[in-house]
Amino acid sequence: MQAVDTKAPQTDPELIAVRAFQAGQLSLGQVAQVFAKSKQETMRLLAELGVPIADYDLAEDLETLVLLGGN
């Protein structure tokens, strides 16, 4: 018998929520509601699934630093 991965989304709405979060269409709070978990628990779950919590654009951040006078 194969073990069930309890970390993976178990229902279609959960899978859709994770995909929508990755696409920037749902917030962390909205995903947490789908999973019926706290935001902290949802962040842990997403991390375990390899889903980035924050989407940073390094080039944009560097440009902002230049505009603000940073070196």
N, C-alpha and C positions, 0 to 999 in steps of 0.2 A: 504494500500500500504506500502511495506517495503522500508525503506530508503537505499540508496546505500552508502556503505562505500567508500568514496573517497580516503582514505588512502591506501586501498588494491590495489595491482597491478591490472590494468584493462585489460591488454592484455596478450596474451601468451608470447610475447617477454619480457614483464616486469617481469612476474612471473619467466620465465627461467633465466633472468638476476639476480634476487634476489637469486634464488637457486644457480646459478653459483658463485655469490659473497660469499654466505655462505660456499661453497665448496672450496673457494680460487682460483677459475678458472677465475674470472673477478676482475679487480681492481675497486676501488670506481669511478674513472674517467670513466671507461667503462660503469658502471651501470648508471652513471649520463647522459651519452650520450643516452642510451636507453630510459631514462625517459625524455630526453630533459630538464634537470634541471642542476643547478650549483652543484658543489660538496657539498657545504654547505646545499643546499636544499635537496639533496639526503641523506646526513647524517641525517638530521632531519626526513625525510621520513622513512629511515631504523630504526631509533630509535623508531618512532611511531609504526612500525611493530614488534618491539621487536627483531630486527636483530642486533647482536653485530657488532660494527664498527671495533673494534680491537680484535685480538685473541692473548691473552697473555698466556704464559705457565709459571705459577708461579714457578714450580720446575726448569725450565730452567733458569729463571731470578735469582733465589737464587743460583744456581750453578755458574752462571756468576759472581755474587757478590763474592762468595768464591774464584773463580779463580783470581779475581781482587784484592783480599786481604781485602775485606770488611768483617765485623763481623756481 
